[in-house]
Amino acid sequence: MAHVPAHERREQLVQAAIDLLMRSGPAAGSTRAIAKELGVPQATLHYVFGSKEELYRAVIVELTDEFVGHVRAVEVPAGTDFESSIAALTARLWQTVIDQPQKHQLLGELELVALRSPKMREITAEHRVEIDRLTSALIEDTAAHFGIVPETDTTKIARFYFAALDGLITQHLTTPNPDVELWCLARIVDNVRTMVLTGVDTVPVPVPVSS
């Protein structure tokens, strides 16, 4: 059998894991099953990654980087004004949900699995921070192009944006409703516009008291 460089084998194993996990879910993703998916000895997987946890970390990175790439690829400005530019970004991201729902589902499932693993949780948190940073920069650059100084911290706006989008993705995966989803996406864009252009008056939420 021809020798396969380690970096190439790593990419193959990550893709094999993604293919298997999308079909059967994280619970079915044993190292034996993933190695079988690619047709290599189980020892090969452990040699390349050391553990299933490390492989899962690599899968989370791969899936997250793919979606982050859609953010990086957006040109500034993406529309004729600030609001249409944010709408174009939102439409592009939502198209990935429509085109690749299984990947979004898998990423969500792995993020839940990561809550039980400090190492996986750390890598998930790092990529969430990177997504927030890129989105915040994109909002700032778009605003600057149109001569706008954001009235709200753009990191907060980015966090709001993806909190709303993540919730809508979950609803789409469980109970899809295209008309309502388009309405919600428009409201998300409108809220981002409001936060950037005029700021927001917030009502403080009482901090829960531990029992």
C-alpha positions in Angstrom: 0.0 0.0 0.0 1.4 3.4 -1.0 2.5 5.7 1.8 0.1 8.6 2.6 1.6 11.7 4.2 0.3 12.4 7.7 -1.4 15.7 6.8 -3.3 14.0 3.9 -4.3 11.1 6.1 -5.5 13.6 8.7 -7.7 15.3 6.1 -9.1 11.9 5.0 -9.9 10.9 8.5 -11.7 14.2 9.3 -13.8 13.9 6.1 -14.6 10.2 6.9 -15.6 11.2 10.4 -17.9 14.0 9.0 -19.5 11.6 6.6 -20.2 9.0 9.2 -21.3 11.4 11.9 -23.7 13.2 9.5 -25.3 9.8 8.8 -25.4 8.3 12.2 -24.7 11.0 14.8 -21.9 11.5 17.4 -22.9 8.4 19.4 -22.0 6.2 16.5 -18.6 7.7 15.9 -16.3 5.3 17.6 -12.7 5.3 16.4 -13.2 1.8 15.0 -16.3 2.9 13.0 -14.5 6.0 11.7 -11.4 4.0 10.7 -13.7 1.5 8.9 -15.4 4.3 7.1 -12.1 5.2 5.5 -10.9 1.6 5.2 -7.8 2.0 7.4 -6.7 0.2 10.6 -8.0 1.6 13.8 -4.3 2.1 14.9 -3.9 4.6 12.0 -6.5 6.9 13.5 -4.9 6.7 16.9 -1.5 7.4 15.4 -2.7 10.5 13.6 -5.0 11.9 16.3 -4.2 10.1 19.5 -7.8 9.9 20.6 -11.4 10.2 19.4 -11.6 13.5 21.3 -8.8 15.0 19.2 -10.5 13.8 16.1 -13.8 15.4 17.2 -11.9 18.6 17.8 -10.6 18.5 14.3 -14.1 17.9 12.9 -15.4 21.0 14.9 -12.6 23.1 13.5 -13.2 21.9 9.9 -17.0 22.6 10.0 -16.6 25.9 11.8 -13.8 27.1 9.4 -16.0 26.2 6.4 -18.8 28.4 7.6 -16.4 31.1 8.8 -15.1 31.1 5.2 -18.4 32.4 4.0 -18.0 35.4 6.3 -14.5 36.0 5.2 -15.5 35.8 1.5 -18.1 38.6 1.8 -17.0 41.7 -0.1 -17.4 45.1 1.6 -19.8 46.6 0.8 -22.1 43.7 -0.1 -25.0 46.0 -1.0 -25.9 49.6 -1.9 -26.3 50.7 1.7 -25.5 49.3 5.2 -28.8 47.4 5.7 -28.7 45.7 2.2 -25.1 44.8 2.9 -26.0 43.0 6.1 -29.0 41.4 4.4 -26.7 40.1 1.7 -24.3 38.6 4.3 -27.3 37.0 6.1 -28.7 35.6 2.9 -25.3 34.0 2.1 -25.0 32.4 5.5 -28.6 31.2 5.5 -28.0 29.6 2.1 -25.5 27.3 3.7 -28.2 26.2 6.1 -30.5 25.4 3.2 -27.7 23.7 1.2 -26.0 21.8 4.0 -28.5 21.3 6.9 -26.7 18.0 7.9 -23.4 19.9 8.5 -25.2 22.5 10.6 -26.9 19.8 12.6 -23.7 17.9 13.2 -21.9 21.1 14.3 -24.7 21.8 16.8 -24.6 18.2 18.1 -20.8 18.3 18.5 -21.0 21.6 20.4 -23.3 19.9 22.8 -20.9 17.0 23.1 -18.1 19.5 23.7 -19.9 20.8 26.9 -18.8 17.5 28.5 -15.2 17.8 27.4 -13.0 20.6 28.7 -10.6 20.3 25.7 -13.3 20.2 23.1 -15.2 23.0 24.8 -12.0 25.1 24.7 -11.6 24.7 20.9 -15.3 25.4 20.4 -15.1 28.6 22.4 -12.0 29.7 20.5 -13.8 29.4 17.2 -16.9 31.1 18.5 -14.7 34.0 19.5 -13.1 34.0 16.0 -16.5 34.1 14.4 -17.5 37.0 16.7 -14.3 38.8 15.8 -14.7 38.4 12.1 -18.4 39.4 12.1 -17.7 42.4 14.3 -14.9 43.5 11.9 -17.2 43.0 8.9 -19.9 45.2 10.6 -17.4 47.9 11.4 -15.9 47.8 7.9 -19.3 48.0 6.2 -20.4 50.8 8.5 -17.2 52.7 7.8 -17.7 52.4 4.0 -21.0 54.2 4.4 -19.5 56.8 6.8 -21.3 55.3 9.8 -19.9 55.1 13.3 -21.6 52.3 15.2 -23.6 53.4 18.2 -23.3 50.0 19.8 -20.3 47.8 20.5 -20.0 45.6 17.4 -18.8 42.6 19.4 -22.1 42.7 21.3 -24.0 43.0 17.9 -22.1 40.0 16.6 -23.0 37.9 19.6 -26.7 38.9 19.2 -26.6 38.2 15.5 -25.3 34.6 15.9 -27.5 33.9 19.0 -30.5 34.8 16.9 -29.2 32.9 13.8 -28.3 29.8 15.9 -31.8 29.7 17.3 -33.3 30.0 13.9 -31.1 27.3 12.5 -32.3 24.9 15.2 -35.9 25.8 14.4 -35.3 25.2 10.7 -33.8 21.8 11.4 -36.7 20.7 13.7 -39.8 22.6 12.3 -38.9 24.3 9.0 -41.2 27.2 8.0 -39.7 29.2 5.1 -42.0 32.1 5.3 -41.5 32.6 9.0 -37.7 32.1 8.7 -37.5 34.8 6.0 -39.5 37.1 8.3 -37.2 36.3 11.2 -34.1 36.9 9.1 -35.4 40.3 8.1 -36.0 41.2 11.7 -32.4 40.1 12.6 -31.1 42.4 9.9 -33.4 45.3 11.1 -32.2 44.9 14.6 -28.5 45.0 13.6 -29.3 48.2 11.6 -31.0 49.8 14.6 -28.1 48.9 16.9 -25.5 50.3 14.5 -27.3 53.4 13.6 -29.1 54.5 16.7 -28.0 52.2 19.5 -30.5 50.6 21.9 -32.0 51.4 25.2 -31.8 48.3 27.2 -33.8 47.2 30.2 -31.5 45.4 32.7 -32.3 41.8 33.4 -32.1 40.9 37.1 -29.2 38.5 37.7 -30.7 35.1 38.9 -30.0 34.3 42.5 -28.5 30.9 43.2 -30.7 28.8 45.5 
